Amino acid sequence: MGFSFIDTSNNYSHWVPGHTGSESESIIGKWISKRDVRDKIQIATKVGGRRLGNDKPNLKKNIL
């Protein structure tokens, strides 16, 4: 596969017009699902960031 660690953030596409900020995770999730490699991948994300339409940081209840 070539790698086993992905670092992402819900903020990466937040600034692009028409994006909400969750596009990175959606793309990665589809990629992992299509290849059935979830048990072989580690994912890190910056869960404290803000998303479009939500001026408050992500909360623990939304993550776990």
PyMOL Python script that loads the backbone (N, CA, C, O; Angstrom):
from pymol import cmd

cmd.read_pdbstr("""\
ATOM      1  N   MET A   1       0.826  -1.179   0.000  1.00  0.00           N
ATOM      2  CA  MET A   1       0.000   0.000   0.000  1.00  0.00           C
ATOM      3  C   MET A   1       0.881   1.257   0.000  1.00  0.00           C
ATOM      4  O   MET A   1       0.504   2.239  -0.640  1.00  0.00           O
ATOM      5  N   GLY A   2       2.004   1.277   0.666  1.00  0.00           N
ATOM      6  CA  GLY A   2       2.895   2.419   0.608  1.00  0.00           C
ATOM      7  C   GLY A   2       2.858   3.326   1.827  1.00  0.00           C
ATOM      8  O   GLY A   2       3.860   3.981   2.117  1.00  0.00           O
ATOM      9  N   PHE A   3       1.761   3.393   2.543  1.00  0.00           N
ATOM     10  CA  PHE A   3       1.684   4.211   3.756  1.00  0.00           C
ATOM     11  C   PHE A   3       0.567   3.668   4.641  1.00  0.00           C
ATOM     12  O   PHE A   3      -0.291   2.914   4.183  1.00  0.00           O
ATOM     13  N   SER A   4       0.590   4.062   5.915  1.00  0.00           N
ATOM     14  CA  SER A   4      -0.461   3.591   6.807  1.00  0.00           C
ATOM     15  C   SER A   4      -0.946   4.679   7.760  1.00  0.00           C
ATOM     16  O   SER A   4      -1.713   4.396   8.679  1.00  0.00           O
ATOM     17  N   PHE A   5      -0.509   5.916   7.553  1.00  0.00           N
ATOM     18  CA  PHE A   5      -0.915   7.014   8.433  1.00  0.00           C
ATOM     19  C   PHE A   5      -1.414   8.194   7.599  1.00  0.00           C
ATOM     20  O   PHE A   5      -0.743   8.634   6.666  1.00  0.00           O
ATOM     21  N   ILE A   6      -2.593   8.698   7.943  1.00  0.00           N
ATOM     22  CA  ILE A   6      -3.169   9.841   7.242  1.00  0.00           C
ATOM     23  C   ILE A   6      -3.444  10.938   8.266  1.00  0.00           C
ATOM     24  O   ILE A   6      -4.073  10.697   9.296  1.00  0.00           O
ATOM     25  N   ASP A   7      -2.972  12.127   7.974  1.00  0.00           N
ATOM     26  CA  ASP A   7      -3.229  13.295   8.811  1.00  0.00           C
ATOM     27  C   ASP A   7      -4.182  14.207   8.039  1.00  0.00           C
ATOM     28  O   ASP A   7      -3.890  14.597   6.909  1.00  0.00           O
ATOM     29  N   THR A   8      -5.303  14.542   8.639  1.00  0.00           N
ATOM     30  CA  THR A   8      -6.315  15.330   7.948  1.00  0.00           C
ATOM     31  C   THR A   8      -6.907  16.372   8.882  1.00  0.00           C
ATOM     32  O   THR A   8      -6.519  16.458  10.047  1.00  0.00           O
ATOM     33  N   SER A   9      -7.822  17.145   8.390  1.00  0.00           N
ATOM     34  CA  SER A   9      -8.501  18.156   9.194  1.00  0.00           C
ATOM     35  C   SER A   9      -9.809  18.548   8.527  1.00  0.00           C
ATOM     36  O   SER A   9      -9.907  18.588   7.301  1.00  0.00           O
ATOM     37  N   ASN A  10     -10.804  18.832   9.340  1.00  0.00           N
ATOM     38  CA  ASN A  10     -12.063  19.298   8.773  1.00  0.00           C
ATOM     39  C   ASN A  10     -11.951  20.764   8.346  1.00  0.00           C
ATOM     40  O   ASN A  10     -12.917  21.337   7.842  1.00  0.00           O
ATOM     41  N   ASN A  11     -10.794  21.364   8.541  1.00  0.00           N
ATOM     42  CA  ASN A  11     -10.589  22.763   8.139  1.00  0.00           C
ATOM     43  C   ASN A  11      -9.929  22.903   6.777  1.00  0.00           C
ATOM     44  O   ASN A  11      -9.914  24.005   6.230  1.00  0.00           O
ATOM     45  N   TYR A  12      -9.390  21.853   6.213  1.00  0.00           N
ATOM     46  CA  TYR A  12      -8.597  21.978   4.988  1.00  0.00           C
ATOM     47  C   TYR A  12      -9.369  22.584   3.819  1.00  0.00           C
ATOM     48  O   TYR A  12      -8.801  23.368   3.059  1.00  0.00           O
ATOM     49  N   SER A  13     -10.616  22.251   3.659  1.00  0.00           N
ATOM     50  CA  SER A  13     -11.375  22.821   2.529  1.00  0.00           C
ATOM     51  C   SER A  13     -12.408  23.838   2.984  1.00  0.00           C
ATOM     52  O   SER A  13     -13.220  24.298   2.181  1.00  0.00           O
ATOM     53  N   HIS A  14     -12.388  24.187   4.239  1.00  0.00           N
ATOM     54  CA  HIS A  14     -13.357  25.123   4.821  1.00  0.00           C
ATOM     55  C   HIS A  14     -13.402  26.446   4.068  1.00  0.00           C
ATOM     56  O   HIS A  14     -14.477  27.027   3.922  1.00  0.00           O
ATOM     57  N   TRP A  15     -12.285  26.926   3.598  1.00  0.00           N
ATOM     58  CA  TRP A  15     -12.195  28.239   2.947  1.00  0.00           C
ATOM     59  C   TRP A  15     -12.593  28.232   1.471  1.00  0.00           C
ATOM     60  O   TRP A  15     -12.723  29.302   0.877  1.00  0.00           O
ATOM     61  N   VAL A  16     -12.788  27.072   0.868  1.00  0.00           N
ATOM     62  CA  VAL A  16     -13.150  26.997  -0.549  1.00  0.00           C
ATOM     63  C   VAL A  16     -14.644  27.296  -0.702  1.00  0.00           C
ATOM     64  O   VAL A  16     -15.465  26.682  -0.022  1.00  0.00           O
ATOM     65  N   PRO A  17     -15.001  28.217  -1.573  1.00  0.00           N
ATOM     66  CA  PRO A  17     -16.424  28.535  -1.757  1.00  0.00           C
ATOM     67  C   PRO A  17     -17.260  27.286  -2.063  1.00  0.00           C
ATOM     68  O   PRO A  17     -16.921  26.496  -2.944  1.00  0.00           O
ATOM     69  N   GLY A  18     -18.346  27.129  -1.326  1.00  0.00           N
ATOM     70  CA  GLY A  18     -19.234  25.992  -1.523  1.00  0.00           C
ATOM     71  C   GLY A  18     -18.896  24.775  -0.675  1.00  0.00           C
ATOM     72  O   GLY A  18     -19.668  23.816  -0.649  1.00  0.00           O
ATOM     73  N   HIS A  19     -17.770  24.790   0.013  1.00  0.00           N
ATOM     74  CA  HIS A  19     -17.379  23.661   0.867  1.00  0.00           C
ATOM     75  C   HIS A  19     -17.778  23.931   2.311  1.00  0.00           C
ATOM     76  O   HIS A  19     -17.868  25.082   2.737  1.00  0.00           O
ATOM     77  N   THR A  20     -18.014  22.869   3.050  1.00  0.00           N
ATOM     78  CA  THR A  20     -18.415  22.998   4.455  1.00  0.00           C
ATOM     79  C   THR A  20     -17.264  22.733   5.412  1.00  0.00           C
ATOM     80  O   THR A  20     -17.315  23.151   6.569  1.00  0.00           O
ATOM     81  N   GLY A  21     -16.234  22.050   4.950  1.00  0.00           N
ATOM     82  CA  GLY A  21     -15.097  21.741   5.802  1.00  0.00           C
ATOM     83  C   GLY A  21     -14.946  20.267   6.112  1.00  0.00           C
ATOM     84  O   GLY A  21     -13.943  19.871   6.706  1.00  0.00           O
ATOM     85  N   SER A  22     -15.895  19.450   5.737  1.00  0.00           N
ATOM     86  CA  SER A  22     -15.794  18.012   6.032  1.00  0.00           C
ATOM     87  C   SER A  22     -15.418  17.184   4.800  1.00  0.00           C
ATOM     88  O   SER A  22     -15.426  15.955   4.851  1.00  0.00           O
ATOM     89  N   GLU A  23     -15.096  17.845   3.717  1.00  0.00           N
ATOM     90  CA  GLU A  23     -14.821  17.133   2.465  1.00  0.00           C
ATOM     91  C   GLU A  23     -13.606  16.211   2.567  1.00  0.00           C
ATOM     92  O   GLU A  23     -13.621  15.114   2.009  1.00  0.00           O
ATOM     93  N   SER A  24     -12.559  16.636   3.267  1.00  0.00           N
ATOM     94  CA  SER A  24     -11.347  15.806   3.387  1.00  0.00           C
ATOM     95  C   SER A  24     -11.661  14.455   4.017  1.00  0.00           C
ATOM     96  O   SER A  24     -11.248  13.412   3.510  1.00  0.00           O
ATOM     97  N   GLU A  25     -12.394  14.484   5.125  1.00  0.00           N
ATOM     98  CA  GLU A  25     -12.733  13.241   5.809  1.00  0.00           C
ATOM     99  C   GLU A  25     -13.635  12.359   4.956  1.00  0.00           C
ATOM    100  O   GLU A  25     -13.499  11.135   4.969  1.00  0.00           O
ATOM    101  N   SER A  26     -14.547  12.965   4.220  1.00  0.00           N
ATOM    102  CA  SER A  26     -15.442  12.186   3.351  1.00  0.00           C
ATOM    103  C   SER A  26     -14.661  11.467   2.255  1.00  0.00           C
ATOM    104  O   SER A  26     -14.902  10.290   1.985  1.00  0.00           O
ATOM    105  N   ILE A  27     -13.735  12.168   1.630  1.00  0.00           N
ATOM    106  CA  ILE A  27     -12.916  11.568   0.571  1.00  0.00           C
ATOM    107  C   ILE A  27     -12.066  10.430   1.129  1.00  0.00           C
ATOM    108  O   ILE A  27     -11.984   9.359   0.527  1.00  0.00           O
ATOM    109  N   ILE A  28     -11.440  10.661   2.270  1.00  0.00           N
ATOM    110  CA  ILE A  28     -10.594   9.625   2.887  1.00  0.00           C
ATOM    111  C   ILE A  28     -11.436   8.420   3.290  1.00  0.00           C
ATOM    112  O   ILE A  28     -11.019   7.279   3.093  1.00  0.00           O
ATOM    113  N   GLY A  29     -12.621   8.664   3.853  1.00  0.00           N
ATOM    114  CA  GLY A  29     -13.508   7.572   4.252  1.00  0.00           C
ATOM    115  C   GLY A  29     -13.929   6.708   3.074  1.00  0.00           C
ATOM    116  O   GLY A  29     -13.950   5.482   3.177  1.00  0.00           O
ATOM    117  N   LYS A  30     -14.263   7.340   1.958  1.00  0.00           N
ATOM    118  CA  LYS A  30     -14.635   6.589   0.758  1.00  0.00           C
ATOM    119  C   LYS A  30     -13.453   5.784   0.225  1.00  0.00           C
ATOM    120  O   LYS A  30     -13.620   4.642  -0.203  1.00  0.00           O
ATOM    121  N   TRP A  31     -12.259   6.378   0.252  1.00  0.00           N
ATOM    122  CA  TRP A  31     -11.047   5.703  -0.220  1.00  0.00           C
ATOM    123  C   TRP A  31     -10.762   4.458   0.625  1.00  0.00           C
ATOM    124  O   TRP A  31     -10.456   3.394   0.088  1.00  0.00           O
ATOM    125  N   ILE A  32     -10.864   4.597   1.938  1.00  0.00           N
ATOM    126  CA  ILE A  32     -10.617   3.478   2.857  1.00  0.00           C
ATOM    127  C   ILE A  32     -11.665   2.390   2.665  1.00  0.00           C
ATOM    128  O   ILE A  32     -11.331   1.206   2.613  1.00  0.00           O
ATOM    129  N   SER A  33     -12.929   2.783   2.561  1.00  0.00           N
ATOM    130  CA  SER A  33     -14.014   1.822   2.391  1.00  0.00           C
ATOM    131  C   SER A  33     -13.879   1.034   1.093  1.00  0.00           C
ATOM    132  O   SER A  33     -14.065  -0.183   1.072  1.00  0.00           O
ATOM    133  N   LYS A  34     -13.555   1.733   0.017  1.00  0.00           N
ATOM    134  CA  LYS A  34     -13.427   1.082  -1.288  1.00  0.00           C
ATOM    135  C   LYS A  34     -12.319   0.023  -1.295  1.00  0.00           C
ATOM    136  O   LYS A  34     -12.429  -1.000  -1.971  1.00  0.00           O
ATOM    137  N   ARG A  35     -11.258   0.284  -0.537  1.00  0.00           N
ATOM    138  CA  ARG A  35     -10.110  -0.626  -0.521  1.00  0.00           C
ATOM    139  C   ARG A  35     -10.125  -1.614   0.642  1.00  0.00           C
ATOM    140  O   ARG A  35      -9.277  -2.503   0.718  1.00  0.00           O
ATOM    141  N   ASP A  36     -11.097  -1.454   1.555  1.00  0.00           N
ATOM    142  CA  ASP A  36     -11.220  -2.325   2.720  1.00  0.00           C
ATOM    143  C   ASP A  36      -9.906  -2.410   3.502  1.00  0.00           C
ATOM    144  O   ASP A  36      -9.402  -3.497   3.785  1.00  0.00           O
ATOM    145  N   VAL A  37      -9.359  -1.228   3.845  1.00  0.00           N
ATOM    146  CA  VAL A  37      -8.075  -1.175   4.547  1.00  0.00           C
ATOM    147  C   VAL A  37      -8.179  -0.481   5.909  1.00  0.00           C
ATOM    148  O   VAL A  37      -7.167  -0.048   6.460  1.00  0.00           O
ATOM    149  N   ARG A  38      -9.389  -0.373   6.451  1.00  0.00           N
ATOM    150  CA  ARG A  38      -9.565   0.362   7.713  1.00  0.00           C
ATOM    151  C   ARG A  38      -8.685  -0.171   8.833  1.00  0.00           C
ATOM    152  O   ARG A  38      -8.174   0.610   9.635  1.00  0.00           O
ATOM    153  N   ASP A  39      -8.503  -1.457   8.901  1.00  0.00           N
ATOM    154  CA  ASP A  39      -7.690  -2.027   9.978  1.00  0.00           C
ATOM    155  C   ASP A  39      -6.189  -1.864   9.731  1.00  0.00           C
ATOM    156  O   ASP A  39      -5.379  -2.256  10.571  1.00  0.00           O
ATOM    157  N   LYS A  40      -5.815  -1.293   8.596  1.00  0.00           N
ATOM    158  CA  LYS A  40      -4.408  -1.096   8.262  1.00  0.00           C
ATOM    159  C   LYS A  40      -4.002   0.370   8.268  1.00  0.00           C
ATOM    160  O   LYS A  40      -2.837   0.686   8.029  1.00  0.00           O
ATOM    161  N   ILE A  41      -4.941   1.267   8.535  1.00  0.00           N
ATOM    162  CA  ILE A  41      -4.716   2.713   8.445  1.00  0.00           C
ATOM    163  C   ILE A  41      -4.890   3.369   9.806  1.00  0.00           C
ATOM    164  O   ILE A  41      -5.782   3.005  10.574  1.00  0.00           O
ATOM    165  N   GLN A  42      -4.035   4.335  10.097  1.00  0.00           N
ATOM    166  CA  GLN A  42      -4.192   5.189  11.270  1.00  0.00           C
ATOM    167  C   GLN A  42      -4.544   6.582  10.760  1.00  0.00           C
ATOM    168  O   GLN A  42      -3.943   7.072   9.804  1.00  0.00           O
ATOM    169  N   ILE A  43      -5.523   7.216  11.407  1.00  0.00           N
ATOM    170  CA  ILE A  43      -5.965   8.535  10.966  1.00  0.00           C
ATOM    171  C   ILE A  43      -5.852   9.515  12.131  1.00  0.00           C
ATOM    172  O   ILE A  43      -6.301   9.234  13.242  1.00  0.00           O
ATOM    173  N   ALA A  44      -5.249  10.659  11.859  1.00  0.00           N
ATOM    174  CA  ALA A  44      -5.189  11.752  12.828  1.00  0.00           C
ATOM    175  C   ALA A  44      -5.958  12.927  12.240  1.00  0.00           C
ATOM    176  O   ALA A  44      -5.860  13.198  11.043  1.00  0.00           O
ATOM    177  N   THR A  45      -6.710  13.615  13.061  1.00  0.00           N
ATOM    178  CA  THR A  45      -7.454  14.775  12.586  1.00  0.00           C
ATOM    179  C   THR A  45      -7.438  15.870  13.638  1.00  0.00           C
ATOM    180  O   THR A  45      -7.282  15.600  14.829  1.00  0.00           O
ATOM    181  N   LYS A  46      -7.597  17.082  13.198  1.00  0.00           N
ATOM    182  CA  LYS A  46      -7.647  18.230  14.104  1.00  0.00           C
ATOM    183  C   LYS A  46      -9.102  18.495  14.431  1.00  0.00           C
ATOM    184  O   LYS A  46      -9.748  19.310  13.772  1.00  0.00           O
ATOM    185  N   VAL A  47      -9.613  17.835  15.415  1.00  0.00           N
ATOM    186  CA  VAL A  47     -11.042  17.883  15.697  1.00  0.00           C
ATOM    187  C   VAL A  47     -11.501  19.158  16.398  1.00  0.00           C
ATOM    188  O   VAL A  47     -12.699  19.335  16.616  1.00  0.00           O
ATOM    189  N   GLY A  48     -10.601  20.031  16.749  1.00  0.00           N
ATOM    190  CA  GLY A  48     -10.983  21.248  17.455  1.00  0.00           C
ATOM    191  C   GLY A  48     -11.340  22.403  16.558  1.00  0.00           C
ATOM    192  O   GLY A  48     -11.719  23.465  17.051  1.00  0.00           O
ATOM    193  N   GLY A  49     -11.233  22.232  15.262  1.00  0.00           N
ATOM    194  CA  GLY A  49     -11.484  23.333  14.331  1.00  0.00           C
ATOM    195  C   GLY A  49     -12.955  23.644  14.152  1.00  0.00           C
ATOM    196  O   GLY A  49     -13.835  22.888  14.564  1.00  0.00           O
ATOM    197  N   ARG A  50     -13.189  24.766  13.533  1.00  0.00           N
ATOM    198  CA  ARG A  50     -14.564  25.193  13.258  1.00  0.00           C
ATOM    199  C   ARG A  50     -14.950  24.826  11.831  1.00  0.00           C
ATOM    200  O   ARG A  50     -14.096  24.717  10.951  1.00  0.00           O
ATOM    201  N   ARG A  51     -16.240  24.640  11.617  1.00  0.00           N
ATOM    202  CA  ARG A  51     -16.767  24.345  10.287  1.00  0.00           C
ATOM    203  C   ARG A  51     -17.678  25.467   9.848  1.00  0.00           C
ATOM    204  O   ARG A  51     -18.191  26.222  10.675  1.00  0.00           O
ATOM    205  N   LEU A  52     -17.879  25.576   8.561  1.00  0.00           N
ATOM    206  CA  LEU A  52     -18.782  26.579   8.018  1.00  0.00           C
ATOM    207  C   LEU A  52     -20.170  26.390   8.617  1.00  0.00           C
ATOM    208  O   LEU A  52     -20.672  25.268   8.683  1.00  0.00           O
ATOM    209  N   GLY A  53     -20.777  27.458   9.045  1.00  0.00           N
ATOM    210  CA  GLY A  53     -22.107  27.370   9.640  1.00  0.00           C
ATOM    211  C   GLY A  53     -22.079  26.958  11.099  1.00  0.00           C
ATOM    212  O   GLY A  53     -23.133  26.804  11.717  1.00  0.00           O
ATOM    213  N   ASN A  54     -20.894  26.778  11.661  1.00  0.00           N
ATOM    214  CA  ASN A  54     -20.757  26.402  13.066  1.00  0.00           C
ATOM    215  C   ASN A  54     -19.585  27.188  13.629  1.00  0.00           C
ATOM    216  O   ASN A  54     -18.428  26.853  13.377  1.00  0.00           O
ATOM    217  N   ASP A  55     -19.881  28.229  14.388  1.00  0.00           N
ATOM    218  CA  ASP A  55     -18.811  29.081  14.888  1.00  0.00           C
ATOM    219  C   ASP A  55     -18.174  28.556  16.168  1.00  0.00           C
ATOM    220  O   ASP A  55     -17.298  29.207  16.737  1.00  0.00           O
ATOM    221  N   LYS A  56     -18.608  27.379  16.626  1.00  0.00           N
ATOM    222  CA  LYS A  56     -18.031  26.781  17.828  1.00  0.00           C
ATOM    223  C   LYS A  56     -17.168  25.586  17.431  1.00  0.00           C
ATOM    224  O   LYS A  56     -17.475  24.892  16.461  1.00  0.00           O
ATOM    225  N   PRO A  57     -16.095  25.344  18.174  1.00  0.00           N
ATOM    226  CA  PRO A  57     -15.258  24.170  17.870  1.00  0.00           C
ATOM    227  C   PRO A  57     -16.054  22.875  18.005  1.00  0.00           C
ATOM    228  O   PRO A  57     -17.082  22.838  18.682  1.00  0.00           O
ATOM    229  N   ASN A  58     -15.580  21.827  17.365  1.00  0.00           N
ATOM    230  CA  ASN A  58     -16.201  20.515  17.522  1.00  0.00           C
ATOM    231  C   ASN A  58     -16.150  20.103  18.980  1.00  0.00           C
ATOM    232  O   ASN A  58     -15.187  20.403  19.686  1.00  0.00           O
ATOM    233  N   LEU A  59     -17.171  19.426  19.422  1.00  0.00           N
ATOM    234  CA  LEU A  59     -17.256  18.988  20.808  1.00  0.00           C
ATOM    235  C   LEU A  59     -17.042  17.492  20.911  1.00  0.00           C
ATOM    236  O   LEU A  59     -17.266  16.752  19.953  1.00  0.00           O
ATOM    237  N   LYS A  60     -16.609  17.055  22.077  1.00  0.00           N
ATOM    238  CA  LYS A  60     -16.333  15.627  22.314  1.00  0.00           C
ATOM    239  C   LYS A  60     -17.548  14.763  21.938  1.00  0.00           C
ATOM    240  O   LYS A  60     -17.379  13.682  21.374  1.00  0.00           O
ATOM    241  N   LYS A  61     -18.746  15.217  22.239  1.00  0.00           N
ATOM    242  CA  LYS A  61     -19.952  14.429  21.936  1.00  0.00           C
ATOM    243  C   LYS A  61     -20.146  14.223  20.445  1.00  0.00           C
ATOM    244  O   LYS A  61     -20.788  13.253  20.040  1.00  0.00           O
ATOM    245  N   ASN A  62     -19.601  15.120  19.608  1.00  0.00           N
ATOM    246  CA  ASN A  62     -19.724  14.983  18.171  1.00  0.00           C
ATOM    247  C   ASN A  62     -18.656  14.063  17.571  1.00  0.00           C
ATOM    248  O   ASN A  62     -18.759  13.661  16.412  1.00  0.00           O
ATOM    249  N   ILE A  63     -17.657  13.740  18.342  1.00  0.00           N
ATOM    250  CA  ILE A  63     -16.519  12.975  17.836  1.00  0.00           C
ATOM    251  C   ILE A  63     -16.586  11.507  18.234  1.00  0.00           C
ATOM    252  O   ILE A  63     -16.322  10.622  17.420  1.00  0.00           O
ATOM    253  N   LEU A  64     -16.937  11.256  19.473  1.00  0.00           N
ATOM    254  CA  LEU A  64     -16.940   9.877  19.982  1.00  0.00           C
ATOM    255  C   LEU A  64     -18.233   9.169  19.717  1.00  0.00           C
ATOM    256  O   LEU A  64     -18.387   8.005  20.086  1.00  0.00           O
TER     257      LEU A  64
END
""", "prot")
cmd.dss("prot")
cmd.show_as("cartoon", "prot")
cmd.util.cbc("prot")
cmd.orient("prot")
